[in-house]
Amino acid sequence: MSTYMAKAGQVDRKWYVLDAAGKPLGRVAATAATLLRGKHKPIFTPHVDCGDHVIVVNADKAVLTGGKLEKKFYRRHTGYIGGLKEVKYATLMSSRPELAMELAVKGMIPDNTIGRKALTRLRVYKGTDHKHAAQKPEAWSL
């Protein structure tokens, strides 16, 4: 008996909606990363991109536990000398909650071509409405 290996052209992609309202940011991001990679499927093959499309709604209502809202920073560097930019997560969650969710999911996806391709199937929205109703997404419970 041989092991089943999924083929890239034979992967059936579904659409899922994750509601982040009142749930920890990391828990929602971990679930989204699992769905994007396809690890929830019985045909999961590590070297084949067999993940699904994920829509995260209510990103502004996701919570950060502990003191992370005040102690955690989002840091980036411009490339110039002294160009380190820091933003507290309290500011980031109030101004751009979509970016905070995308960064959390990006940290849980492998840094290779499959991971970069998987991140293109992630859609994050601040409120409850999204524009992907035509794809008939299913609600995924955390």
MDTraj code that builds the backbone (N, CA, C; nanometers):
import mdtraj as md
import numpy as np

residues = "MET SER THR TYR MET ALA LYS ALA GLY GLN VAL ASP ARG LYS TRP TYR VAL LEU ASP ALA ALA GLY LYS PRO LEU GLY ARG VAL ALA ALA THR ALA ALA THR LEU LEU ARG GLY LYS HIS LYS PRO ILE PHE THR PRO HIS VAL ASP CYS GLY ASP HIS VAL ILE VAL VAL ASN ALA ASP LYS ALA VAL LEU THR GLY GLY LYS LEU GLU LYS LYS PHE TYR ARG ARG HIS THR GLY TYR ILE GLY GLY LEU LYS GLU VAL LYS TYR ALA THR LEU MET SER SER ARG PRO GLU LEU ALA MET GLU LEU ALA VAL LYS GLY MET ILE PRO ASP ASN THR ILE GLY ARG LYS ALA LEU THR ARG LEU ARG VAL TYR LYS GLY THR ASP HIS LYS HIS ALA ALA GLN LYS PRO GLU ALA TRP SER LEU".split()
xyz = np.array([
    [0.0851, -0.1183, 0.0000],
    [0.0000, 0.0000, 0.0000],
    [0.0889, 0.1236, 0.0000],
    [0.0590, 0.2170, -0.0884],
    [0.1419, 0.3365, -0.0993],
    [0.0718, 0.4561, -0.0337],
    [0.1515, 0.5547, 0.0004],
    [0.0997, 0.6766, 0.0614],
    [0.0412, 0.7664, -0.0459],
    [-0.0739, 0.8253, -0.0169],
    [-0.1389, 0.9146, -0.1130],
    [-0.0679, 1.0493, -0.1126],
    [-0.0357, 1.0986, -0.2299],
    [0.0242, 1.2306, -0.2465],
    [-0.0698, 1.3163, -0.3312],
    [-0.1088, 1.4296, -0.2778],
    [-0.1992, 1.5197, -0.3504],
    [-0.1259, 1.5847, -0.4663],
    [-0.1968, 1.6085, -0.5734],
    [-0.1430, 1.6788, -0.6894],
    [-0.1936, 1.8232, -0.6855],
    [-0.1127, 1.9141, -0.7343],
    [-0.1466, 2.0563, -0.7261],
    [-0.2739, 2.0892, -0.8039],
    [-0.2979, 2.0257, -0.9154],
    [-0.4153, 2.0560, -0.9962],
    [-0.5430, 1.9909, -0.9476],
    [-0.5328, 1.8958, -0.8560],
    [-0.6498, 1.8214, -0.8110],
    [-0.7027, 1.8681, -0.6758],
    [-0.6474, 1.9759, -0.6232],
    [-0.6889, 2.0246, -0.4920],
    [-0.8189, 2.1020, -0.5052],
    [-0.9183, 2.0653, -0.4236],
    [-1.0473, 2.1335, -0.4219],
    [-1.0440, 2.2387, -0.3110],
    [-1.0527, 2.3654, -0.3483],
    [-1.0431, 2.4736, -0.2501],
    [-1.1826, 2.5220, -0.2100],
    [-1.2035, 2.5312, -0.0793],
    [-1.3285, 2.5829, -0.0247],
    [-1.3038, 2.7221, 0.0333],
    [-1.4098, 2.7891, 0.0677],
    [-1.4045, 2.9208, 0.1293],
    [-1.4608, 2.9110, 0.2707],
    [-1.3886, 2.9662, 0.3679],
    [-1.4310, 2.9638, 0.5067],
    [-1.4305, 3.1057, 0.5641],
    [-1.5241, 3.1306, 0.6561],
    [-1.5323, 3.2587, 0.7258],
    [-1.5009, 3.2344, 0.8727],
    [-1.4074, 3.3117, 0.9256],
    [-1.3744, 3.3080, 1.0680],
    [-1.4208, 3.4385, 1.1307],
    [-1.4960, 3.4292, 1.2391],
    [-1.5408, 3.5479, 1.3112],
    [-1.4483, 3.5684, 1.4302],
    [-1.3773, 3.6814, 1.4326],
    [-1.2785, 3.7073, 1.5368],
    [-1.3347, 3.7854, 1.6549],
    [-1.4635, 3.8135, 1.6557],
    [-1.5228, 3.8963, 1.7613],
    [-1.5121, 3.8272, 1.8969],
    [-1.4431, 3.8921, 1.9897],
    [-1.4316, 3.8416, 2.1259],
    [-1.3362, 3.7249, 2.1431],
    [-1.2638, 3.6884, 2.0408],
    [-1.1715, 3.5752, 2.0488],
    [-1.0277, 3.6270, 2.0478],
    [-0.9345, 3.5533, 2.1076],
    [-0.7946, 3.5979, 2.1073],
    [-0.7383, 3.6039, 1.9651],
    [-0.6593, 3.7057, 1.9405],
    [-0.6014, 3.7286, 1.8083],
    [-0.5172, 3.6089, 1.7639],
    [-0.4367, 3.5551, 1.8530],
    [-0.3506, 3.4423, 1.8184],
    [-0.4274, 3.3144, 1.7897],
    [-0.5373, 3.2939, 1.8592],
    [-0.6187, 3.1740, 1.8356],
    [-0.6830, 3.1792, 1.6984],
    [-0.7330, 3.2958, 1.6600],
    [-0.7929, 3.3119, 1.5280],
    [-0.6859, 3.2980, 1.4196],
    [-0.5684, 3.3558, 1.4436],
    [-0.4594, 3.3488, 1.3460],
    [-0.4106, 3.2050, 1.3283],
    [-0.4036, 3.1286, 1.4358],
    [-0.3602, 2.9892, 1.4256],
    [-0.4603, 2.9055, 1.3471],
    [-0.5880, 2.9301, 1.3682],
    [-0.6912, 2.8589, 1.2926],
    [-0.6851, 2.8966, 1.1453],
    [-0.6670, 3.0251, 1.1177],
    [-0.6572, 3.0702, 0.9788],
    [-0.5345, 3.0091, 0.9109],
    [-0.4225, 3.0011, 0.9819],
    [-0.3010, 2.9433, 0.9245],
    [-0.3194, 2.7947, 0.8936],
    [-0.3895, 2.7240, 0.9803],
    [-0.4170, 2.5820, 0.9567],
    [-0.5029, 2.5630, 0.8322],
    [-0.6047, 2.6469, 0.8176],
    [-0.6923, 2.6372, 0.7006],
    [-0.6194, 2.6769, 0.5723],
    [-0.5343, 2.7783, 0.5806],
    [-0.4600, 2.8230, 0.4623],
    [-0.3604, 2.7175, 0.4144],
    [-0.3012, 2.6434, 0.5067],
    [-0.2058, 2.5387, 0.4696],
    [-0.2752, 2.4115, 0.4244],
    [-0.3973, 2.3889, 0.4726],
    [-0.4699, 2.2676, 0.4370],
    [-0.4450, 2.1538, 0.5322],
    [-0.3954, 2.1839, 0.6527],
    [-0.3619, 2.0788, 0.7481],
    [-0.4854, 2.0113, 0.8081],
    [-0.6021, 2.0697, 0.7858],
    [-0.7254, 2.0107, 0.8364],
    [-0.7794, 1.9030, 0.7424],
    [-0.7195, 1.8888, 0.6248],
    [-0.7683, 1.7938, 0.5250],
    [-0.6955, 1.6595, 0.5383],
    [-0.7647, 1.5516, 0.5094],
    [-0.6970, 1.4216, 0.5138],
    [-0.5969, 1.4019, 0.3997],
    [-0.6054, 1.4837, 0.2951],
    [-0.5130, 1.4699, 0.1821],
    [-0.3926, 1.5627, 0.1956],
    [-0.3675, 1.6200, 0.3139],
    [-0.2593, 1.7160, 0.3322],
    [-0.1262, 1.6547, 0.2912],
    [-0.0563, 1.7284, 0.2048],
    [0.0765, 1.6896, 0.1602],
    [0.1666, 1.8115, 0.1808],
    [0.2759, 1.7985, 0.2554],
    [0.3553, 1.9169, 0.2916],
    [0.4125, 1.9933, 0.1739],
    [0.4464, 1.9263, 0.0641],
    [0.5102, 1.9952, -0.0473],
    [0.4113, 2.0412, -0.1547],
    [0.2807, 2.0269, -0.1276],
    [0.1773, 2.0712, -0.2209],
    [0.0888, 2.1726, -0.1499],
    [0.0542, 2.2788, -0.2198],
    [-0.0330, 2.3814, -0.1641],
    [-0.1774, 2.3327, -0.1730],
    [-0.2309, 2.2789, -0.0640],
    [-0.3665, 2.2232, -0.0661],
    [-0.4581, 2.2954, 0.0322],
    [-0.4308, 2.4230, 0.0580],
    [-0.5114, 2.4990, 0.1520],
    [-0.6347, 2.5603, 0.0903],
    [-0.7141, 2.6234, 0.1752],
    [-0.8400, 2.6840, 0.1354],
    [-0.8315, 2.8359, 0.1464],
    [-0.9374, 2.9031, 0.1007],
    [-0.9499, 3.0482, 0.1144],
    [-1.0094, 3.0790, 0.2507],
    [-0.9581, 3.1830, 0.3173],
    [-1.0043, 3.2189, 0.4515],
    [-1.0416, 3.3670, 0.4528],
    [-1.1600, 3.3947, 0.5062],
    [-1.2076, 3.5318, 0.5250],
    [-1.2204, 3.5536, 0.6754],
    [-1.1488, 3.6519, 0.7284],
    [-1.1574, 3.6846, 0.8702],
    [-1.2368, 3.8134, 0.8836],
    [-1.3467, 3.8080, 0.9566],
    [-1.4300, 3.9264, 0.9785],
    [-1.4197, 3.9674, 1.1252],
    [-1.4557, 4.0911, 1.1534],
    [-1.4512, 4.1491, 1.2881],
    [-1.3094, 4.1478, 1.3452],
    [-1.2112, 4.1815, 1.2631],
    [-1.0729, 4.1846, 1.3101],
    [-1.0534, 4.2919, 1.4165],
    [-1.1335, 4.3967, 1.4129],
    [-1.1206, 4.5024, 1.5134],
    [-1.1734, 4.4603, 1.6497],
    [-1.2512, 4.3525, 1.6550],
    [-1.3071, 4.3058, 1.7823],
    [-1.2275, 4.1898, 1.8421],
    [-1.1149, 4.1516, 1.7797],
    [-1.0282, 4.0488, 1.8360],
    [-0.9591, 4.1057, 1.9595],
    [-0.9358, 4.0200, 2.0576],
    [-0.8770, 4.0664, 2.1836],
    [-0.7344, 4.0147, 2.1966],
    [-0.6536, 4.0936, 2.2659],
    [-0.5182, 4.0527, 2.3024],
    [-0.5176, 4.0289, 2.4529],
    [-0.4765, 3.9105, 2.4948],
    [-0.4827, 3.8737, 2.6355],
    [-0.3602, 3.9246, 2.7100],
    [-0.3693, 3.9236, 2.8405],
    [-0.2592, 3.9693, 2.9237],
    [-0.2367, 4.1181, 2.9060],
    [-0.1123, 4.1596, 2.9117],
    [-0.0801, 4.3013, 2.8928],
    [-0.0269, 4.3309, 2.7549],
    [-0.0575, 4.2426, 2.6577],
    [-0.0005, 4.2576, 2.5239],
    [-0.0437, 4.3865, 2.4555],
    [-0.1613, 4.4343, 2.4859],
    [-0.2106, 4.5554, 2.4197],
    [-0.1195, 4.6745, 2.4478],
    [-0.0619, 4.6813, 2.5667],
    [0.0254, 4.7933, 2.6032],
    [0.1739, 4.7589, 2.5939],
    [0.2104, 4.6323, 2.6078],
    [0.3518, 4.5948, 2.6119],
    [0.4079, 4.5490, 2.4779],
    [0.3238, 4.4999, 2.3889],
    [0.3710, 4.4447, 2.2626],
    [0.3827, 4.5552, 2.1579],
    [0.4869, 4.5466, 2.0760],
    [0.5117, 4.6451, 1.9719],
    [0.5171, 4.5781, 1.8357],
    [0.4772, 4.6522, 1.7327],
    [0.5000, 4.6125, 1.5941],
    [0.6176, 4.6965, 1.5470],
    [0.7273, 4.6291, 1.5124],
    [0.8492, 4.6998, 1.4724],
    [0.8796, 4.6726, 1.3267],
    [0.9220, 4.7769, 1.2558],
    [0.9693, 4.7622, 1.1194],
    [1.0833, 4.8598, 1.0987],
    [1.1660, 4.8321, 1.0003],
    [1.2813, 4.9171, 0.9728],
    [1.2719, 4.9691, 0.8303],
    [1.2986, 5.0983, 0.8147],
    [1.2886, 5.1608, 0.6836],
    [1.4062, 5.1259, 0.5934],
    [1.5172, 5.0842, 0.6512],
    [1.6369, 5.0550, 0.5741],
    [1.7420, 5.1633, 0.5878],
    [1.7042, 5.2747, 0.6457],
    [1.7980, 5.3839, 0.6682],
    [1.8503, 5.3789, 0.8115],
    [1.9601, 5.4490, 0.8359],
    [2.0198, 5.4519, 0.9689],
    [1.9213, 5.5183, 1.0656],
    [1.8978, 5.4544, 1.1773],
    [1.8041, 5.5070, 1.2761],
    [1.6600, 5.4979, 1.2321],
    [1.6309, 5.4089, 1.1387],
    [1.4971, 5.4021, 1.0800],
    [1.4066, 5.2985, 1.1422],
    [1.4268, 5.2641, 1.2689],
    [1.3400, 5.1677, 1.3352],
    [1.2103, 5.2371, 1.3754],
    [1.0984, 5.1845, 1.3297],
    [0.9678, 5.2410, 1.3622],
    [0.8954, 5.1449, 1.4548],
    [0.8393, 5.1964, 1.5639],
    [0.7670, 5.1150, 1.6607],
    [0.6254, 5.1682, 1.6766],
    [0.5308, 5.0750, 1.6820],
    [0.3918, 5.1105, 1.7060],
    [0.3385, 5.0137, 1.8112],
    [0.2766, 5.0668, 1.9163],
    [0.2148, 4.9801, 2.0163],
    [0.0946, 4.9089, 1.9553],
    [0.0677, 4.7910, 2.0054],
    [-0.0453, 4.7155, 1.9519],
    [-0.1789, 4.7814, 1.9845],
    [-0.1853, 4.8607, 2.0894],
    [-0.3090, 4.9339, 2.1177],
    [-0.3379, 5.0319, 2.0039],
    [-0.2342, 5.0995, 1.9558],
    [-0.2500, 5.1919, 1.8430],
    [-0.2788, 5.1158, 1.7146],
    [-0.2069, 5.0057, 1.6952],
    [-0.2240, 4.9268, 1.5731],
    [-0.3647, 4.8667, 1.5656],
    [-0.4159, 4.8161, 1.6770],
    [-0.5493, 4.7562, 1.6775],
    [-0.6586, 4.8608, 1.6595],
    [-0.6334, 4.9845, 1.7014],
    [-0.7361, 5.0868, 1.6823],
    [-0.7308, 5.1470, 1.5417],
    [-0.6110, 5.1550, 1.4821],
    [-0.6013, 5.2172, 1.3504],
    [-0.6062, 5.1166, 1.2361],
    [-0.5323, 5.0061, 1.2446],
    [-0.5257, 4.9081, 1.1355],
    [-0.5337, 4.7651, 1.1899],
    [-0.6515, 4.7214, 1.2349],
    [-0.6615, 4.5857, 1.2896],
    [-0.6402, 4.4769, 1.1846],
    [-0.6645, 4.5093, 1.0575],
    [-0.6419, 4.4110, 0.9509],
    [-0.4934, 4.3751, 0.9423],
    [-0.4070, 4.4746, 0.9565],
    [-0.2633, 4.4508, 0.9505],
    [-0.2176, 4.3641, 1.0670],
    [-0.2723, 4.3883, 1.1862],
    [-0.2347, 4.3081, 1.3027],
    [-0.2708, 4.1608, 1.2813],
    [-0.3876, 4.1349, 1.2235],
    [-0.4288, 3.9967, 1.1975],
    [-0.3425, 3.9348, 1.0877],
    [-0.3143, 4.0104, 0.9829],
    [-0.2312, 3.9575, 0.8741],
    [-0.0903, 3.9244, 0.9225],
    [-0.0341, 4.0083, 1.0083],
    [0.0996, 3.9824, 1.0616],
    [0.1007, 3.8584, 1.1503],
    [-0.0055, 3.8394, 1.2280],
    [-0.0131, 3.7219, 1.3140],
    [-0.0214, 3.5939, 1.2315],
    [-0.1009, 3.5965, 1.1246],
    [-0.1132, 3.4783, 1.0386],
    [0.0172, 3.4550, 0.9626],
    [0.0796, 3.5628, 0.9164],
    [0.2044, 3.5507, 0.8407],
    [0.3140, 3.4851, 0.9240],
    [0.3160, 3.5114, 1.0529],
    [0.4150, 3.4506, 1.1405],
    [0.3928, 3.3024, 1.1628],
    [0.2755, 3.2524, 1.1303],
    [0.2433, 3.1117, 1.1508],
    [0.2456, 3.0304, 1.0216],
    [0.2814, 3.0944, 0.9119],
    [0.2889, 3.0297, 0.7804],
    [0.4374, 3.0131, 0.7458],
    [0.4754, 2.9036, 0.6808],
    [0.6164, 2.8865, 0.6448],
    [0.6656, 2.9951, 0.5491],
    [0.7921, 3.0309, 0.5630],
    [0.8514, 3.1349, 0.4797],
    [0.9133, 3.0705, 0.3560],
    [0.8278, 3.0276, 0.2651],
    [0.8711, 2.9707, 0.1376],
    [0.7654, 3.0027, 0.0322],
    [0.7792, 2.9469, -0.0859],
    [0.6868, 2.9810, -0.1939],
    [0.5448, 2.9336, -0.1641],
    [0.5317, 2.8194, -0.0980],
    [0.3971, 2.7701, -0.0639],
    [0.3311, 2.8632, 0.0375],
    [0.4080, 2.9108, 0.1353],
    [0.3538, 3.0024, 0.2348],
    [0.3138, 3.1356, 0.1758],
    [0.3957, 3.1882, 0.0849],
    [0.3616, 3.3150, 0.0217],
    [0.2371, 3.3023, -0.0646],
    [0.2217, 3.1906, -0.1332],
    [0.1025, 3.1657, -0.2136],
    [-0.0206, 3.1497, -0.1238],
    [-0.0027, 3.0862, -0.0083],
    [-0.1147, 3.0663, 0.0843],
    [-0.1642, 3.1995, 0.1400],
    [-0.0741, 3.2934, 0.1641],
    [-0.1151, 3.4230, 0.2193],
    [-0.1982, 3.5052, 0.1216],
    [-0.1894, 3.4748, -0.0078],
    [-0.2734, 3.5470, -0.1036],
    [-0.4197, 3.5056, -0.0932],
    [-0.4459, 3.3931, -0.0279],
    [-0.5846, 3.3473, -0.0107],
    [-0.6462, 3.3943, 0.1206],
    [-0.5780, 3.4810, 0.1942],
    [-0.6290, 3.5357, 0.3195],
    [-0.6903, 3.6720, 0.2935],
    [-0.8132, 3.6899, 0.3408],
    [-0.8805, 3.8199, 0.3328],
    [-0.9252, 3.8583, 0.4731],
    [-0.8874, 3.9778, 0.5163],
    [-0.9191, 4.0243, 0.6510],
    [-1.0012, 4.1518, 0.6396],
    [-1.1109, 4.1576, 0.7166],
    [-1.1991, 4.2736, 0.7151],
    [-1.2219, 4.3233, 0.8573],
    [-1.2332, 4.4542, 0.8701],
    [-1.2514, 4.5170, 1.0002],
    [-1.3906, 4.4900, 1.0568],
    [-1.4917, 4.4984, 0.9738],
    [-1.6292, 4.4823, 1.0199],
    [-1.6852, 4.3448, 0.9896],
    [-1.8173, 4.3362, 0.9910],
    [-1.8833, 4.2066, 0.9719],
    [-1.9087, 4.1739, 0.8260],
    [-1.9128, 4.2738, 0.7391],
    [-1.9474, 4.2459, 0.5991],
    [-1.8217, 4.2249, 0.5149],
    [-1.8354, 4.1394, 0.4155],
    [-1.7280, 4.1123, 0.3207],
    [-1.7891, 4.1004, 0.1828],
    [-1.7059, 4.1028, 0.0788],
    [-1.7568, 4.1043, -0.0582],
    [-1.7385, 3.9704, -0.1285],
    [-1.7402, 3.8611, -0.0531],
    [-1.7176, 3.7295, -0.1120],
    [-1.8389, 3.6382, -0.0943],
    [-1.9571, 3.6952, -0.0949],
    [-2.0783, 3.6154, -0.0775],
    [-2.1026, 3.5237, -0.1966],
    [-2.0542, 3.5621, -0.3141],
    [-2.0756, 3.4801, -0.4344],
    [-2.0011, 3.3468, -0.4269],
    [-1.8953, 3.3416, -0.3448],
    [-1.8198, 3.2170, -0.3311],
    [-1.8842, 3.1196, -0.2317],
    [-1.9919, 3.1617, -0.1675],
    [-2.0652, 3.0803, -0.0698],
    [-1.9740, 3.0251, 0.0385],
    [-1.9117, 3.1137, 0.1175],
    [-1.8208, 3.0658, 0.2225],
    [-1.8964, 3.0017, 0.3379],
    [-1.8335, 2.9013, 0.3973],
    [-1.8894, 2.8316, 0.5128],
    [-1.8316, 2.8927, 0.6399],
    [-1.9114, 2.8961, 0.7445],
    [-1.8633, 2.9464, 0.8733],
    [-1.7809, 2.8371, 0.9417],
    [-1.6634, 2.8733, 0.9904],
    [-1.5763, 2.7794, 1.0607],
    [-1.5770, 2.8184, 1.2073],
    [-1.6112, 2.7244, 1.2945],
    [-1.6166, 2.7554, 1.4376],
    [-1.4810, 2.7265, 1.5011],
    [-1.4405, 2.8159, 1.5911],
    [-1.3113, 2.8010, 1.6582],
    [-1.3208, 2.7071, 1.7747],
])
top = md.Topology()
chain = top.add_chain()
for i, resn in enumerate(residues, 1):
    res = top.add_residue(resn, chain, resSeq=i)
    for name in ("N", "CA", "C"):
        top.add_atom(name, md.element.get_by_symbol(name[0]), res)
traj = md.Trajectory(xyz[None], top)
